[in-house]
Amino acid sequence: MKRFLLVVLVVALVLSIFTSCAPKDKEVAFPTKPIQFIVPWAPGGGSDVAMRIVAQHAEKYLGQPVTVVNIPGVSGTIGLMELTEKPADGYYIGLIHEGLVVAHHAGVTELNYDSFIPIANMTDTPQWLAAYADAPYDTIEEFYAYAQANPGKVNFGMTLKGVAHAWGASMAEQLGTEFNLIPYEGTGDRIKALAGGFIDVTVTDYASVVQFVENGDLKLLAVCTEERNPATPDLP
C-alpha cells in the first residue's frame, strides 16, 4: 500500500499556465489586443474548467477579451505543439499539467516542461478514484478484492500514455492483477463514459466528477493523498 501511495503522489495533478512569450529588452504596452488561451484538451475536463474560470476573471483586469480555444489530441500534445508555433508575443497562453511530462517520457512528444515559460500556477489538486454507480464495490477495499479476483475484467478509463494511463498500469501492478485499459482523449470524455457505464473506474479531479456524484451517477472510492481531503472527509 505504501508503494501505491507513492505512485499516486507522484502524479498528483498540478495545473500551470504557460506562455511562449520571451522577455523583452524594453517595456511595451500589454495587452493591446485580445488574448487566446489554448487548452490542449476537450471541453468539460478539469483543465478546461480551470482555464475558463481564469479567462472569465482575467478580462476585467487585462481590459481585453480572453478567448478559450480547445485543441485536443494525442494526450494533450497537439494543442501545445500549436502553441509553440504561435508568435512569442504573450498573446497566446497555454495550459499544461504533469500529463505533458508523462507524454514526453512515454515518447509521445519532444515537448517537455521546459519547452515553455511559466507565468502562473493555477491550482494543485489530487486525483480521486471514481467508479460507475452500479459497480459491485462501494469501498476501495472491495474494489481491490474484486480487481484481484477478476483479472482483465475491470474496464479502466485512461488517456493513452498520459497520467491516467500511468495510474491504471501502476495500480494493476501493485495489486498483482490486470485492468482492461480503455483510452479516451481527456478527463471529460472519461467521465462521460463512466457515467454511461461504458467503463468501470477512472481517476479524475474533483471538479470534473462532483456533479455526477451528487446526481448519483458515479461514486468515489478514495482520494490519492496521504491525508483525507476536506472535500470528501469520509473517504480513505
N, C-alpha and C positions, 0 to 999 in steps of 0.2 A: 504493500500500500504506500509506503514511504517513497519508493521509486516512482510510482504512478503520480503522486502529488508533485514530485519534482518535474516531471514531464509537463504536467498541466501548468505549473507556474512559469515554466519557460515560454509557453505560448499564450500567457495571459495577454488579452487584447490591449494594445497601446495604439491609439489613433493619433496621428500627427498630420498637420497640413504642411505641404512643401511647395516651394516655388523655384522656377528656373531662373529667377531674377538674380543677376550678379551685381556686386557693389559698384557704385558709380564714383567717378572722380569728383563730381560736383553735385550738389543737391539740385533736384528738379522738382517741379510741382507734381504731386501724385495724390490721387489719380485724377486724370482729366478726361477719362472715357470709361465706359462700362468694363467690369472685370468678369472674367469667366472662371468658375470653379469646376474643375474636372473631377468627377467621381468615377473611378475605373471599375465600377460595379453597377449592376442593375438597380432600379429603384426598389425601395422597400426594406433594404437591409440597414444594419446599424450605421455603417459608413455613410450611406445616403441620407439617413435621418439626421445624423450629426452635422453633415455639411449644409443641409438645408436650414437647420436652426442657425448656424453661424452666418449663412448668407442673408437670412432674414434680418438679423440684427446688425450685420456689418454695413448695410446700405445707409442707415441713418448716421453712421459715424464717418463713412467714406464719402458720402454725398454723390455716389454714382450707383447705377443699377449693378447688382451682382447676380449673375445667371448661373444656375447649376446645370451642368451638362453630364449626363450619364454615358460613359463609353465602356461598356462591359466587354469581356472577352479574355480567354486564356488566363484564368486565375488572376484577373485584375491587372494584367500587364499591358494589354492593348492601349488602354487609356493613358497609362503612364508613358508609353512609348510616344504617343501623340503629344503628350505634354513636353517631352524633350525636343520635339520638332517645332514647338511654338517659339515666337520671339522671346528672348530673355529680357523682357521689359517689366516684369511684375504684374502684367495684366492677365496672366494665365497661371492660376494657382491650382495645385492638385492635392489629393489626399492619399496617404499611404498608411498601412499598418504593417505589423510583422509578417503578414502574408507575403509581402514582396521579398523579404529576406528568405522565407521558406522556398518561394518560387525560384529565387536566384540559386540557392544551393541545390535545388532539385533539377537544375539545368534548364528551366523554362525560359529564363531571360538573363541577359548580361547586366541588366539594370540592378542596382542594389541600393541600400540605404544612402550611401554616399554619392549617388548619382544626382542628388537634389540638395538644395539649400533649405534647411528647416527654418520656418519663421514662427511657428507656434505649436504647442502641444495642446490638443483639444480635450482629450479625456483618456483616462486609464480605466479599463473595465475588465473584469474576469469573464470567463465563459461559464455557461450553465449547460448541464446535460438535460436535454428535453426529450420527452417521449410522446408518442401518439396516445391520445386519451384512453383508447381501448386496449392498449398494450397489456399483456398479462403480468405486469410487475408495477408496483407502486413505490418502491424504495430502491435505493442504489444497491442494497444487498440482494434484493430479489432480482434485480437486473443482472448483477454479476452471476448469480446462480443460474439464471435462465441462459445467459450467453455461454457459460461453460458447458451446460447440458445440451445446448443446441448449436454446435459449431456450424457456421455458414448460413444460419437461418435468420440472423438479425440483419435487417437492411439498415445500414448506417449511412446517412446522407452526408456528403462531404464535397469540398471543392478540390478538384484534381490537382495534386502537387501544391496544395495550399495548407493553411493551418488546420482546417477540419480534417484533411487527409492525414496529416501527422497525428492528430488526435485519435482517429479511428484505428490507425495502424499501431500506435503506441499502446492504446487501451487493450486491443486484442492480444498483443504480445504479452503484456503484463498479466492478463487473465489466462493465458495459455489456450486461447480459442481463436476462431476466425469470424470476421464480420463480412457480410456481402456489401462492399463499399459501392455506393451509388453516387455518381458525380452530378453536381449541379454547379452553375456558374457562380452563385453567390449565396449569402445568408438568406436573402429574401425568397429566393427560389426554393431553398431547402425548407424553410418554414412553411411555405405553401404546400409543398409536397408532404411534409409531416402532418399538417392539419388535415390533408386529404386522405391520409392513410397509405400513401404510396411508399413511405419509408417508416421505420420503427423508432429510430432515435437520431439525434444530431446534436452538435454543440452550437451554441448561439449566445449572443449578448442579450442582456435582459430587455433592452428597449425593443428588440425585434420580436420578442416572444410574449411579453407580458399580456398584451390584449388577448391573444389566443388562449393563454392560461386562464385569464379571468372569464372568458367565454365558455370555458370547459372543453375546448377543442384539443388542448395539449396539457401535459403535466410535467413538472420539473422534478428531477431525481436528486440532483446535487449541484453545488456550486464549486468551482475549481479554485479554491483558495485554502490556505491553512486555517483560516478563521471563518466562522459563519458570516454571511453577508447580511447587513441590516434589511435589505430588500426582501430577503427570504430567510428570516431568522430560524425557522424550524427545519431548514434543510441542512444536511451534513456537508 
